Amino acid sequence: MSPVALDQILAIAPAELAQQSGDALFEIKNSAALRLTNAKTLATHIDRALDLKYADRARAFRLSAGKDTGVVHFDDGAVRITADLPKKVDWDQKQLAAIHQRIAASGDNPAEFIETIFHVSETKFNAWNQSLKDAFIPARTVKTGKPDYRLALVNTIARSS
């Protein structure tokens, strides 16, 4: 099978693309990764320009609406600008634990105010003895993520080793 141009890739079924040689897949994957990197760099550059152009205007619209974050809309000529400044809230876990204890000590139910999420470190779990693991296994579900493949030329690996 002859090498495929990157612009033709989406027109080829994955099963057919899988018939390409390892060298060809390496070239395709690296070319796509380079395009993705360049596209992300370009998008970031444009986003910086948009922020320089519209941040003050968006801030003024938010202030006039009595808010520090969120979505505002305004026009720039024939273009409708939707400026979103999301709110990201972090909670100090140690302070929340102390508040949780104070609520419980006062006789109230902390679950009315605070969501408690239990988590077990996989590293710690793997270090436990089997009897302790056995107690936790019924509560444990293992899922897999999206497979990822990295391709490298064998000669390059041998040279860098």
Secondary structure, 3 states (H helix, E strand, C coil): CCCCCHHHHHHCCHHHHCCCCHHHHHHHHHHHHHHHHHHHHHHHHHHHHHHHHHHHHHHHHHHHCCCCCEEEEEEECCEEEEEEECCCCCCCHHHHHHHHHHHHHCCCCHHHCCCCCCCCCHHHHHHCCHHHHHHHHHHCCCCCCCCCCCCCCHHHHHHHC
